[in-house]
């Protein structure tokens, strides 16, 4: 992707403290419902930002990952205290934490503005990084939308990768209307986020530190929801293979995924997900917990 026309000098982003009242549209790609990891099973490194060693160590410690409901969430925030922005986040399931029962955790996330990156990290301990999002009508599927997310690869000026780390086709299920929905009666709707490490270039990349654990209560999530269908759009890059591996290469060529498995994990969600056509939610001030 081409570089953005941003100044080469850093622009100060002052955090906007929570609570935030926001409006958004969201898509939940369901990756697991009742998965329980095998003994010794852990998450691949693509589930974590490369600079977040504390998040990685905490989440991959022995028996830290407990499975359960997992999802990828795509959000288009239309009204927030810092203006509109887009977000992609993955919560693989529940994790142990030093304070309460097992709860969910976001292990990797992208947002489309530096202000969203800074505020997500400082307010709620969300491991956001900067990316560019595109939403384009599909030429092959009426009423469907192609979504691609391109991570930032440099910051002075900002430049994005020419290859998306996530690409999906989202198709509405037209025969089912949106109905009122809420998370108020769901169990385990808290996020327990471990500390985040700061970047030495935080003035450019927005990767400010979060020195303590944060707990965010998400039960105020409410709006209207319906089903949608999804497909991956990301073809794998073909490695240089020997002639003996041609058959294997041809088989690999048919695999279409959702992500590159480097900058975002290539999960295999269910073909039906939940489309929140409208959301109104108050994101409360996260409770900072003791540094351990």
C-alpha positions in Angstrom: 0.0 0.0 0.0 1.2 3.5 -0.6 2.5 5.7 2.2 0.0 8.0 3.9 0.5 11.8 3.7 1.3 12.2 7.3 4.2 14.4 8.7 7.5 12.7 9.4 7.6 14.3 12.9 5.5 12.6 15.6 2.1 13.9 16.4 1.2 14.0 20.1 -1.9 11.9 20.9 -3.4 12.7 24.3 -5.4 9.8 25.7 -9.1 10.4 26.0 -10.1 8.8 29.3 -12.9 6.3 29.6 -15.8 5.8 29.9 -16.6 6.1 26.2 -20.1 5.8 24.7 -19.7 4.5 21.2 -21.8 3.4 18.2 -20.6 0.7 15.8 -21.3 -2.1 13.4 -19.6 -5.4 14.1 -19.1 -8.9 12.7 -18.2 -11.9 15.0 -16.4 -14.7 13.3 -16.9 -17.6 15.6 -13.7 -19.7 15.8 -14.6 -22.2 18.6 -17.6 -22.9 20.9 -16.5 -25.4 23.5 -12.8 -26.2 22.6 -10.7 -27.6 25.4 -7.0 -27.7 24.8 -5.0 -30.9 25.0 -2.3 -31.1 27.7 0.6 -29.0 26.5 -1.4 -27.3 23.8 -0.6 -23.6 23.4 -1.2 -20.8 20.9 1.1 -20.1 17.9 3.1 -16.9 17.9 0.9 -15.4 15.2 -1.7 -14.8 17.9 0.5 -12.1 19.5 2.2 -8.9 18.4 5.9 -9.4 18.0 6.9 -6.8 20.6 4.5 -8.0 23.3 6.8 -10.6 25.1 4.9 -10.3 28.4 1.6 -10.9 26.8 3.0 -13.9 24.9 4.7 -15.4 28.0 1.6 -14.9 30.2 -0.8 -16.4 27.6 1.4 -19.4 26.7 2.5 -20.5 30.2 1.6 -24.0 31.1 -2.2 -24.5 31.2 -2.8 -20.7 30.9 -5.0 -21.1 27.8 -8.3 -22.8 28.8 -10.2 -22.7 25.5 -13.9 -22.2 25.3 -15.6 -19.6 23.1 -13.2 -18.0 20.6 -13.9 -15.3 18.0 -12.5 -12.8 15.6 -14.3 -9.4 15.8 -14.4 -6.9 13.0 -15.8 -3.5 14.1 -16.6 -0.2 12.3 -16.9 2.4 15.0 -19.1 5.2 13.6 -19.3 7.4 16.7 -16.6 7.6 19.4 -14.9 10.4 21.4 -11.9 10.2 18.9 -14.0 9.9 15.7 -14.7 6.9 13.5 -12.2 4.1 13.2 -12.1 0.4 12.3 -10.8 -2.5 14.4 -9.9 -6.2 14.0 -9.3 -8.3 17.2 -9.0 -11.9 18.1 -10.0 -13.5 21.4 -9.0 -17.2 21.2 -10.9 -18.1 24.4 -10.5 -18.0 28.1 -7.2 -17.8 30.1 -6.2 -18.1 33.7 -5.3 -14.8 35.4 -4.0 -14.0 38.9 -7.2 -12.3 40.1 -10.4 -14.2 39.3 -11.8 -17.1 37.4 -10.9 -17.8 33.8 -11.9 -15.0 31.5 -11.4 -14.0 27.9 -8.5 -12.0 26.6 -7.7 -10.2 23.4 -4.3 -11.3 22.2 -3.9 -9.3 19.0 -5.7 -6.3 17.5 -5.4 -3.7 14.8 -7.0 -0.3 14.6 -7.1 2.2 11.7 -5.9 5.3 13.6 -3.0 6.1 15.9 -5.5 7.7 18.3 -7.4 4.4 18.5 -4.1 2.5 19.0 -3.0 4.8 21.9 -6.4 4.9 23.6 -7.0 1.2 23.3 -3.7 0.4 25.0 -3.8 3.1 27.7 -7.5 2.9 28.6 -8.1 -0.9 28.5 -4.7 -2.7 27.9 -5.8 -3.8 24.4 -2.7 -4.8 22.3 -3.7 -2.7 19.3 -1.4 -2.0 16.3 -1.9 0.3 13.4 -3.4 -1.0 10.1 -5.3 0.2 7.1 -8.8 -1.3 6.4 -10.6 -1.6 3.1 -14.3 -2.4 2.6 -15.2 -2.9 -1.0 -18.4 -4.3 -2.7 -17.7 -7.8 -4.1 -17.9 -8.1 -7.9 -18.7 -11.8 -7.7 -21.3 -11.9 -5.0 -24.2 -9.4 -4.9 -24.7 -7.6 -1.6 -21.4 -9.1 -0.2 -18.4 -7.0 1.0 -14.7 -7.8 0.8 -12.7 -6.8 3.8 -8.9 -6.5 3.9 -6.6 -5.4 6.6 -3.0 -4.1 5.8 -0.7 -3.8 8.8 1.6 -0.8 9.1 5.3 -1.6 8.2 6.9 1.8 8.8 5.8 5.0 10.6 7.8 8.0 9.3 5.9 8.5 7.1 3.2 5.8 7.7 3.3 3.0 5.1 1.3 -0.1 5.0 2.1 -3.6 3.7 1.1 -4.3 0.1 -0.2 -7.7 1.3 -3.2 -8.0 3.7 -2.8 -9.9 6.9 -6.6 -10.6 7.0 -9.1 -10.9 4.1 -12.7 -12.1 4.2 -15.9 -12.0 2.2 -18.9 -11.2 4.4 -22.3 -12.0 3.0 -25.6 -11.0 4.6 -28.3 -13.6 5.4 -31.1 -11.7 3.9 -34.0 -14.0 5.0 -33.3 -13.4 8.7 -34.1 -10.0 10.2 -31.9 -8.3 12.9 -33.3 -8.8 16.4 -32.5 -7.0 19.7 -29.5 -8.7 21.4 -27.4 -8.1 24.5 -24.5 -9.7 26.4 -26.0 -8.8 29.8 -27.0 -12.4 30.6 -23.9 -14.1 29.2 -21.3 -15.4 31.7 -17.6 -14.5 31.5 -18.0 -11.2 29.5 -15.0 -9.6 31.1 -11.6 -9.1 29.4 -8.5 -9.6 31.6 -5.7 -7.9 29.7 -2.0 -8.4 30.8 0.5 -5.6 30.9 1.8 -4.3 27.5 5.3 -3.2 26.7 5.9 0.3 25.2 7.8 0.9 22.0 10.8 3.3 22.0 9.1 4.9 19.0 5.6 5.2 20.6 5.3 8.8 19.4 5.2 7.4 15.9 3.7 3.9 16.2 1.3 4.6 19.1 2.6 1.5 21.1 2.4 3.0 24.5 2.9 0.9 27.6 0.2 -0.4 29.9 2.1 -1.3 33.0 -0.7 -3.1 34.9 -3.3 -5.7 34.3 -6.6 -4.3 33.2 -10.1 -5.8 33.6 -12.8 -4.5 31.2 -16.5 -5.4 31.8 -18.2 -5.9 28.4 -21.8 -6.8 29.6 -23.2 -3.4 28.3 -22.7 -4.7 24.7 -26.2 -4.3 23.2 -27.8 -3.6 19.8 -29.4 -5.6 17.0 -27.9 -8.8 15.5 -28.5 -11.3 12.7 -26.5 -14.0 11.0 -23.9 -13.6 8.2 -21.9 -15.9 6.0 -18.1 -15.6 5.6 -15.3 -17.0 3.4 -11.6 -16.5 3.4 -10.0 -14.5 0.5 -6.3 -14.9 1.2 -4.4 -17.2 -1.0 -1.2 -18.6 0.4 2.1 -17.5 -1.1 3.7 -20.4 -3.0 7.2 -21.4 -1.8 9.9 -22.6 -4.2 9.4 -26.3 -4.3 11.3 -29.1 -5.9 9.7 -31.1 -8.8 9.0 -34.0 -6.3 6.8 -31.6 -4.4 4.7 -30.4 -7.3 1.7 -32.5 -6.3 1.8 -31.1 -2.8 2.1 -27.6 -4.2 -1.0 -28.1 -6.3 -2.9 -29.3 -3.3 -1.8 -26.3 -1.2 -2.7 -23.9 -4.0 -6.4 -24.6 -3.4 -6.4 -23.6 0.2 -7.9 -20.2 0.7 -7.5 -18.7 4.2 -8.6 -15.8 6.3 -5.2 -14.6 7.4 -1.5 -14.8 6.6 -0.7 -16.6 9.9 2.2 -14.2 10.5 0.7 -10.8 11.3 -2.7 -12.4 12.2 -3.5 -16.1 13.0 -5.1 -18.0 10.1 -8.1 -19.3 12.0 -10.9 -21.3 10.4 -14.2 -19.8 11.7 -17.6 -21.3 11.2 -19.2 -20.2 8.0 -22.0 -18.5 9.9 -21.2 -15.6 12.2 -23.1 -12.9 14.1 -23.5 -9.5 12.4 -24.3 -6.7 14.8 -26.0 -4.3 12.5 -25.9 -1.6 15.2 -24.3 -1.4 18.6 -24.5 1.2 21.3 -22.2 0.4 24.2 -20.5 2.3 27.0 -16.9 1.2 27.4 -16.3 1.8 31.1 -13.0 2.7 32.6 -11.0 -0.4 33.0 -9.9 -1.3 36.5 -6.0 -1.3 36.6 -4.8 -4.2 38.7 -1.6 -4.7 40.6 1.6 -5.4 38.5 2.8 -8.9 39.4 
